[in-house]
Structures are given as structure tokens and as C-alpha cells.
């Protein structure tokens, strides 16, 4: 199906902004998207008219508009798993002092949809709305380990295993072996594979059909991840995951793997 060029360009403008790039001049937008200035100006004015782009009248720079915040809240508000999981994330964080995350699979990446900072938080990578690779994260492994063989092949076809740290898995063979271990244990581990100095434990969350639709993770400084800590924390996270899944309608008899 052919793309509508003007819509594609407008969406690409929105994608230029992130937590590091919050404002851009029209010349920067034109250069980054290889557009002439008049075309960029027309697209920006259209987005501005609908509230998706705003402009600082003093500097002339453009930034994301509040309409995106409004629409984003509508999407998040319909994610039942987020509202159900929230209290459990808060309780786990209070019990352990560590940071808890809730992540869903979006295409070939995990997407953070909630985060509760622990009292001893040291995680710098995560942020609600940010994406995370599936091969280097505990949540990513938990999200895809229980897919059917056909679904997993589709996800991993042409997948690029970017090295995030020295400990990142960088090939499909090793990744598939890791997913097998996740299925055997019922939980996933990211041992400094995505962020140096940080280890994560992740548990899959299932819906009423028994399908894994989300994952929760606990992140801690690697020196704190002793055998004793693992033995204590895994049952706590698993218990929370089981309750969340049950509240989403999951029944063990419906398990799909």
C-alpha cells in the first residue's frame, strides 16, 4: 500500500522530538528530513493548527504540543494491565526499595508503559514511553519467550542484535538458548546486558487467553544480586505477576505453552 507523502512527513516531524531533542528550529527540521523550508513550514503550521506542534514565539523554535499528551493519556487509560498492575508495582517497590517496570511488546521492541522508582533507584535508561530491545532486556526476553514458534520466527526474522554492553547477546543462536532457559525457569534475567551495573528480573504477564501481553521487572544494582537476593526476590515478583495475570482473567488451564 503506497504511503501518503504528506502524512508520512508530518509523522516524521513528530518523531524528531524526544527527551534529548525537545525543541527544533525550522532549518534543523528541514535539514534532518531533507525538506525544503516552505514544505516544512506548511507541515508545521498544519500540525500546530491541530495542537500536535507548538511554537515558542520568542525563539521561533518548535516543540511537541499538548494534544499528543492528551491522546497519549487516552491510549494509556485503555491499557487495563497498567491500572491493574500499578498497585502491585508500588507494593513491590516499597518492599524491596528497587525500581519496578511494566512493559508491553510493540513490534520487535519492548515499550515502557509504567515505572515506579525505588528508594535506592540507580536505573537511568528507563522512562515511560521509551523502547527497549528484546534481546538485551529481561522484559524483552519474558515477552517473547512464550510466543509460538511461528510467532517467534516472525519476530526474529532479520532482527539485529545490537551490542548494548559487553554482556549483550549478539546472535540468534544464543538468544534462542536464553529463551529456552526463561521458559524453564518461568522468569528472565538481564545481567548487565542492557545497562552496565544493572541487573533485572522479569516475569511474564498473561491475559484471559493465556497469552503473554506484558512483563514486569525489578531492577537493582548488580552487586546486590546475590544468590540469596535472587532466591528471595523471584518468588515475590512471580507472586505479583500471577495475581496481575489472574486479575486480567488468566486461568492456568489456558496456558498456551
TORFI-136001 format. One record per residue: x, y, z of N, C-alpha, C, CB in turn. Coordinates in pm, whole numbers, plus 50000, padded with zeros to 5 digits. Atoms other than C-alpha are relative to their C-alpha. Glycine has a CB too. Layout:
% TORFI-136001
XYZXYZXYZXYZ
...
END
This chain:
% TORFI-136001
500854988150000500005000050000500895012550000499045000150123
499144988150008501545033549899499775009450117499755007449869
500104990449891502295059150168499455013249948501385002250067
500414986450030500585092950171501135009150045498635003850070
498744993149972503635115150149499875010850107500545006149874
500134989049904502325144950345499804994850142498825009149961
500215005949868501125122850632501304994050052498904989249996
498735006049962504415104050634500985010750049500614992449882
499094989349961506365136650650499605006350133500065010749892
500464994149875504195150650929500354991050119498485002349994
499685009349892504685119351138501504999450025499474986149967
498544999949984508415120051073500465012650075500704999349862
499684987949923508485155651208499794997350149499135011949953
500285003049859506865143851532501074990750058498624993650014
499005009749954509415115551555501375006250024500124988849900
498714993349976512295140651557500195003850146500115012549913
499934995349862511445150551914500054988350097498805009050032
499925009849892512435130352218500475007050125500954988149963
499604993749874513715135952572501275008249988500194989450107
498774992450020517005149052435499815011749904501114990849949
500284989550098515605169752150498575004850023500194994749852
501344995249965512695189652289499575011949914499965003950146
500324988550085512885219852057500904999849876500185013350078
499234999450124514005224651696499605012349919499794987349917
500294989250094514305253551454499514994049869501255008949977
500515005050128512615250551117501134995949907499135010749933
498855003550085516025249850949500544986150037501125010650013
499535013149956517005219651160499044989049954500164999750154
501005009850045513765201751078500134997549850498585004950034
499855001250146514205208850707501224991749965500115013949936
498755007150029517785196150712499904985250036501155006450075
500055013849955517085164550910499094991349914499534999450143
500935007850082514195154050688500205002449850498575003550038
499714997050140515695167350365498785005849929500484987349927
501164993150056512715190050302500365014549973498784999250095
499784985750016512675224850157499245007450110499575004849859
500514992649884511835251550410498505002949989500755013150016
501424996850017508435260550263499114987850028499735005449858
500755012349973507245224250275499964997150149500614988149925
499955002349856508425220450633499105009950074501455001350051
500814989749936506715253050725498514996649989500285013749937
501405003550020503385241650579499584988350088499744996549853
500305011549916503545208450760499935003950147501054989149980
499974995549861504445225151089498765008150035501265008250026
501184991949974501605250151060498744991450009499835010649890
501145009149994499135221950993499984992650134500044990049883
499915007049871500365202451296499715009550116501394993850017
500234990149896500295234351501498505003450010500825012849971
501424996950003496715241651395499184989650077499515000849855
500725010749933495655208051536500544996850140500054987549916
499505001449863497665211251858501094989850021498904996750086
498965010249985500315184851784501415006050002499894990049887
498744992749995503105210551749499705013850058500665001149858
500114986449945503635242851942501285007549964499784999750157
498844991850035505995271751875500255010450107499805006749864
499594989649905507925293652115500115013149923501354996450070
500044987650077507155328751994501245008750020498775007950037
498784992249977510355342952144501184994449921500345000250149
498855006050068512845318151996499654995249859500544988450082
500425005350129510775306251699500154984949989500795006549891
499805014550005511605270251788498684992550018501004995650109
501205008249992509045242551755500204988950103499654993949861
499985010749902508155216552018498684992449991500245005550145
501215008050002505565189452071498875007250074500244986350061
501154993549941502065201752152499284991250101499055004149894
500715007249894499755191752436498994989949946499295009950089
500955009750055497405173152202500594985950004499625003949854
499365013249991499955144652198499894994350140501475000949958
500165004349861499845143352577498584995250025500355011550097
501415003549985496065142652563499694986549936499125010849940
500255012650070495965114752306500744988450065500415001149855
499225010449933498705095452484499314995050125501385005050033
500725003949879496705095752806498774991649968499595012350079
501145008150040493705081952620500424985649973499345006049875
499495013550029495785052552498500364992850129501235000749907
499575006249875497345045952838498804996650087500955009350076
501185002249919493945049053002499254987449963499085011649990
500685012150045492705019652797500854987450018499625001549854
499155011649975495594997252894499664994550138501515003749990
500475005449873493854976953164501154994450083498974989249976
498895006149927497084959353253500735010550082500974993049903
499304989449926498574992653361499275003350130500145012649914
500764996549880495795001253604500004988450099498575003949963
500005011849913495724965753741501364998050066499604987449921
498655002949950499494962753780500545010850092500954998349884
499424988549930500074997053932500214997550149499115012049981
499915002049856499354987954294501044989550035498654996150057
499025010649974501474956654273501435005149981499744987949909
498674994150020504424976254135500385008750120500045008449870
499754991449884504085001354420500374991750122498775008750030
499745008549883503974973854681501374993349991498914989450013
498695006550017506994955554537501135010050020500104993649861
498974989849985508964987754521500195003950146499655012449917
499934996749857508114996154883500664988850079498605002750056
499445011449929509054960954997501504998649977499314987349958
498615002850039512374959554813500895012349992500014993149868
499214987950021513454995554758500515001549859501155000250094
499514999750136514094987754392498965005449902500434986049958
500874994450102512625001354069499264988949926500825008549901
500855009550071509744982853904499535005949868498804995950088
500464995850132508704984553538498874991149950501154999949900
501015007550072505714974053332500225002849852498555003850045
499614998750141506464967552964499104991449914501504996149980
500755007950098504454956252662500864998449875498635006749966
499295002150126505664942952327499355008549892500014984949960
500484991950112505334967452039500904997149882499995015550035
499165004150113506594951851718501124991050048500575012249927
498835007749957510114939651790500715006450118500984998549884
499414993149886510714961552094499054999750119500365014449963
500824998049882509514964652449499705014850012500704994650127
500414986149980507664996652540499615001850146498805003849905
500324997249860507685010152895498665007350009501125008550065
501284993149981504115018653000499795004050145498864991149954
500054995149862504715022953373501334997550068498854993350079
498745001149926507575027353616499795005450140501155007549928
500034995449862507835030153994501435000550050499104990750089
498634998349953511105044254123500154994450141500415014749997
499715005049867512605025954418500745010450082500814987349993
499314990449913514065043854717501515000149977499724996850146
498565000650031517525032354606500204999149849500664987850070
499995001050147516925038154233501345004249943498895008849941
498764996950071520005037154012499844998249849501144991250051
500235002650142518415028753675499875013249926498744991249979
500064987450075518975056353420499384998249862501395005949986
500465002250137517845040153095498505001749985500404986349953
501455001350018514145035253157499265013150014499464990150098
500914988649994511375060553104498704995649934500605012749929
501295003450060507645056653037499955005549858498835005550086
500044996150141507195057452660501264996549924499755014649989
498755003650067510755046752590499964985349958501215002650093
499945013650051511545015052396501294993250045499904999949846
498855007649954513924987252490500154987649913499864996350150
499825012050085515474959152281499554987350071501464998749959
500455012549938514054924552337501184990950035499044992849907
498925009649980517414906652316500905003450118500834999149876
499074995949895519224926552584499305003150132500795012149955
500754996449880516474930952845499244988050056499035011349969
500785010549937514784908453095498555000449955500075001350150
501404998950043511364921953000499834995449856499505014450015
500075004350140512084916352631500004984949988501155005849921
499935014750003513024880152692498684994050051501184995050086
501255005149943509934874752909498835001849903499685007050132
501104997150094507694890052641499974990449881500125014249950
499985008250122508864867652355500274985250025501045005249907
499625014049975509984835352525498834990449986500594998750140
501165008950000506444821452537499155001449875499155002650121
500684999350129505464830052181500044986449932500645010849909
499955012450077504614801751945501225000249909498694998149916
498845000250089507484790151722499815008849876500294985849956
500254991950120505834807051421500085015050031498634996649941
499964985949960505374840051606501435004450028499115002450124
498624996649967508934839151734500855001349874500604989450094
499254999050126510334832551386499715013249930499654988349907
500384987450065508404862351254500665012050069498485001750000
499394989049925509704885051530501505000849974499744998350150
498545000350010513324874051488500535000249858500534987950070
499544999750138513444873551109500625013649968498834997049903
499304987650031516044899551014500315008650122499205007949905
499754992249878516384910751377501505002950015499474992450125
498604995949983519604929851451500335000350149500275013949935
499635001249859521304921151779501075010450036500514985750032
499054989349968522904954351865500634997650137499295013949998
499295001849873525524952452138499775012350088501534997649975
500264989149907524334973852430501135001450102498674997850072
498875000449906527104963452672500894988249960499514998750150
499115011250028529944938352678499324986550024501255001150086
500675012549965527494912252811498764997249915499625000150145
501195001650083524794916252546500104987649911499775012449915
500105011050097523694885452349499975006249860498724991150025
499874993550131524624892951988499694990749882501395005449985
500365008850112523314863451784498764991950035501174990649964
501285006949981520114843751735500164986850074499354997649866
499825013149937521504810151843500065001350152501284993349949
499884998049856522494822652188498705005650059501175009550032
501244994249952519264842452218498934989150017499505011049904
500985010849991517124811652147500294990950120499994991849870
499635008049882519074792152412499585007250128501534997350002
500394992149884518434820352656498484999550020500465014749984
501465000749990514694819852579499554986450053499365002749863
500325013349948514664782452649500184999750152500894989249933
499774999349856516134789452993498895008050069501375006450030
501104992049944513454815953051498764991450016499695012249909
501195008749993510724790552975500154989750112499774992949866
499775010049896512314765053209499865006050140501394993849984
500024993649867512664789853499498685006950030501135010050010
501214992149980509494809653442500285014750023499224994750114
499624985949987511394842453468501265002649917500235004050149
498854996150082514054861653276500975008650080499555007649873
498954992049935517314877653382500735008249894501014990950077
499124991450080519164906953227501145003950093499235012949941
498854997849912522594906653388500975009849933500724986550034
499184989450060524134939953278500064998949848501424999550056
500025001650145523134932052919499485012349928499164988149963
500554987950061521304964652859500585012750059498495000150016
499464988349931522784988453115501084995550096498895007850075
498925004249910526174984753288499645002550145501285007249964
500234998449857525884978953660498604996950047500345013550039
501405002549964522184969753649499604985849959499085010349933
500555013250027520604935253675498495000550020500644989250091
501464999849992516884929253616499444985750003499415007749881
500775012549999514484900853696498645003349940499864994050147
501274997050068511404899253471499084987950000500265004649857
501045010349994508154879653490498955003049893499354999350142
501054997750100505604874853208498635002050064499954988349901
501384997849959502014887153249499104994649890499715015350027
500885006350098499224867553079498595005950006499944984850024
501374995250007495774878052964499004988750015499765007449869
501065010049982492434859452974500124988349903498655006549985
499785010850097493544839052671501244991950031500105005849859
498775007049964496714827552843501215005049924499834985449976
498904994650080498864848752611500805010250081499465006649870
499154990149934501824868852739499835013349929501504995550001
500274986950060500844905052679500815011150065498535003250010
499204990049931503134922952924501034992950087499105009650086
499015005649907506034918153163500305010550105501314995649926
499534990849896507064933153493501444996350033499084999450129
498605002749964510664936853602500395008050123500935003549883
499374993349886512634946053909501455002349964499864991750132
498624996550036515924964253852500795003850124500025011849898
499174997549882518774965554101501475001349960499824988850103
498554999850026522504973354118500544985850001500745008750106
499495013750013524374942154010500654994750128500994999549888
499405005449878526424939254335498974994950101500855010650066
501055004449908523114934854521499374986749959498935010650010
500625012350051522124904954306500814987850044499905000549845
499355011849945523444877454530499064988049985500385002250150
500895011750006522124841454522498865001150100500794987250027
501044998549899520244849354842498945010049958500605004250130
500964989950045518664880454692499124994449890500745012549949
500785006150108517604861154382498964990450057500934992649901
500905009749940516074833854598498835006950072500774991150098
501044992749929514114859954795499095007749905500635009650099
500754990950086513044882954511499144992949896500945009349931
500745006750107511954858354242498604995850045500774987749952
501365003549959509044844154445499085012050018500054992250129
500814987949981507844879454530499505005349865500825010850072
500384994750132507864890554166499054990449930501255002649913
500885009950061506324858054048498605000750058500584985950020
501314999349935503524861154303499235012149950500165000650153
500664988050051502774896554189499544997849856500955012250008
500365002650139502814885453826498804990849987501174993949928
501125009350005500414857053896498695006950037500264988250094
501214992849960497954879954073499535009449889500255008050130
500354991050110498074905553791499364992149886501255007749949
500535008350108497514878053535498594995150032500924988049975
501325004849959494574864153731498975011249994500064994250141
500914988750006493044898753756499685004149856500595011950075
500274997850142493314900853377499174988649941501325001349922
500855011050044491274868753359500744987249967499245004249882
499225011950033494094843753320499684988450093501505003150007
500165012449926493464807953429501094990349954498574993949979
498885008950038496424783553438499644989449898500534993250122
500395010550095494444757753240500065005049856498594995050031
499994994350135494534781952943501405002849950499185012849997
498614997050038498314783952932500274994949859500994993650101
499805003150141499474784352570501354993949968499825012249920
498715006550030502914768552608500154987450081501175009550029
END
